Amino acid sequence: MTQTAPTRAGMVALVGRPNVGKSTLVNALVGEKVSIVTPKPQTTRHRIIGVLTEPGLQIALVDTPGLHTGQRSALNRVLNETAMASLSGIDVVLFMIEAGFWRDEDVAALARLEKLQMPVGLVVNKIDRMPDKDELLPFIQSVCERREFAFVAPISARKSRNLKAVIDECASRMPEGPFLFPEDEYTDRTLRFIAAETVREKLTMFLQQELPYSAAVEIESFENGEEQIEIHACIWVSRENHKAIVIGKGGLMLKKIGRAARLDLVERMDQRVDLRLWVKVRENWIDSEASVRDLGH
């Protein structure tokens, strides 16, 4: 009788300051767009799981909001709480930094991991952007003096360089056991959630400065019909003048956001999509913890 090799499955959390590439890495490892990605920090607001499944192995990658210093708003506080709460039940933590840069927020993020009992690996991202590659090793050595890491992996998530090293290091630390998710699933999130995040991604990409950080997207209705998916979404802003900016002259900005989001959703859902957007004001919602949580954060 042939004995079947045991399967391994576990949870890996990605932690670090905003804009170090956590979401880009999750998407690259899974091979699907799990988390939205923009050049702006604090794009990720939720605990999102991307599922990497290989023969005999499943790794659930937990993308977390970037840990940042300061408690400027209720939204900032909730995002930090979400990131730290995501470490419950985790088997391995990937502490991500940007090659060649060590900032106060990196110090604060690393300090939050001080008492963790699970292995913490150091992932040095964006190595392709270092102008002088001879500086990489001394930089890594200086970071490793701050704590003992289970392993170190220099990578480029954007260019998918050295990602196998990350997978191998995590896989060797996954416990034996059954898969946590069905083999054909790549995320724990629903299509409704994906729709809201896709609208927010385009909102963040097309609008400048601080406005995207005071905007949220709420799906008011989501109907998956035989011929197409009908989605009605509300963009919440915190000031009346922000509403005018999102709508734009003659409604052009809102149309631009809606068209880009709809095309993205059609590709991701492989189905026709009718997306309709509205903009509403909820005064200073980012400073109210009740409003922050009410809007799904």
Beta strands, then each sheet from edge to edge (+ up, - down):
strand 1: 8-15
strand 2: 48-54
strand 3: 57-63
strand 4: 92-98
strand 5: 120-125
strand 6: 151-154
strand 7: 215-224
strand 8: 228-237
strand 9: 272-281
sheet 1: 2+ 3- 1- 4- 5- 6-
sheet 2: 7+ 8- 9-
end
